[in-house]
Amino acid sequence: MAMSADPVTAVRAFTRFYTAQLSVLREGLLDTPYSMAEARIIFELHQRGSADSADLRRALDLDAGYLSRILAKLESDALVTRRTSQTDARRQTVTLTAAGEQASALLDQRSNDQVQALLKPLTSEEVQRLTTAMATIRDLLGSAPRRDAYLLRPARPGDYGWVISRHGALYARELGWGPTFEAYCARVVADYVEKHDPQRENAWIAEVAGAPVGSIFCVKRDEETAQLRLLLLEPSARGLGIGARLVEECVRFARQAGYRRIVLFTTELQRDAARIYAKSGFELVEESDEDTLGSGAREQFWAMDL
């Protein structure tokens, strides 16, 4: 699709294209009896369990009268119940009925089926490009730029040198490790680039405000085992959940690529990373005094079945 040089025209063209892809202008969303607004209210109520009608109005940015009419229709269809709030008689609490939960499940399944059909013709790398672009749109058109607004994208030329350089610099500054470790990282990156299997291996860079702040690699150890490598976070990006998100993406890819197990090697000094691994489902399997990294610390072997 050709894009206009005029950004307003370009955004409007993209909006028309995307709404057509999702068929949101049909009378019944996803071939159900529900309008888009009705479906969104059902979704919100399913997520929240129950909700104050005023909170729903603010969350969905709906006119109070319009929301009231939709809720009345959903109530007449036995999909929701409305009762006076126990804390404020001027407010109503809205809850899905059993039939409403069934409607939510139907909408959820149809939505998943629709998206899966859209993604089916794409390769795994194309899917990654698409989701990265969507994350970029959300970051740029959401609230004002925040310190915790970040983007995950596939590694590209120029990133590999950054990964080696930042590993060397950060580990030297924070742990006193020497050039042996930087050389080790360089070999890992070189092996990945030279032997890369795009169907079974991938690498990601985390960005904040357009600058790289983190990395992770998923590489093939053997036919049934993936290996997580080169997890890194800049000090400015720590504590924002980016490390956990990088690990989650690596594990998701390994599972999708057909591996049965994923492993990683680290040392006893990487305590923050160890907490992320443990929360992600990895288990510490073995410790040894072997010093592959030139760190002088006990090395650890972690694993997780997929």
ABEGO torsion letter per residue (X at the ends): XBBBABAAAAAAAAAAAAAAAAGAABABBGGBABBAAAAAAAAAAAAAGBBBAAAAAAAAGBBAAAAAAAAAAAAAAGABBBBBBAABAABBBBBBBAAAAAAAAAAAAAAAAAAAAAAAABBAAAAAAAAAAAAAAAAAABBBBBAABBBBBBBBBGAAAAAAAAAAAAAAAAAGBBAAAAAAAAAAAAAAAAABBAAABBBBBBBBGGBBABBBBBBBABAABBBBBGBBBBAAABGAGAAAAAAAAAAAAAAAAGBABBBBBBBAABAAAAAAAAAAGBBBABBBABBAAGAGBBBBBBBBBX
